[in-house]
Amino acid sequence: MNYQKSYYPKRPVKSFQDLEVYQKLLAVSVAIAKRIKSEKVTAMALDLPVKVATAHSLRFGDQTRAIEALEEVMLNCNILAVYLEQYRDIKNKTIEPEFFEEQIKNLLSVRMRILHLQNSWKKFAKEYAK
């Protein structure tokens, strides 16, 4: 029996659009904007992929601001998850609870991936500085 997993290298990142966290946040933000009728929640959701693109652009020129931008994205993922929980719990009969659960799960999953991305950028910056 062969228990080895096939190895598939990740595609190289040529732009922010290649980042998995960007793609997932874009999908979550569009889903939220289509279903939630709250300007505040929609604006926050739509701003998340923009901030990832900004951080990606800053990663070499201003490492500190890039890391801070990723921190802000992670913070906003948490805040947006809270807003979605509140929106779900306010007797909202037009949107099924599964939608909220799925989007909250996606946000928290992406948040963890952003943390890993942030750590890899920090590691790269240390090596780049040498």
Buried (B, 14 or more C-beta within 10 A) or exposed (E): EEEEEEEEEEEEEEEBEEBBBBBBBBBBBEBBBEBBEBEEBBEBBBBBBBBBBBBBBBBEEEBEBBBBBBBBBBEBBEEBBEBBEEBBEEEBEEEEEEBBEBBBEBBEBBBEBBBEBBEEBEEEBEEEEE
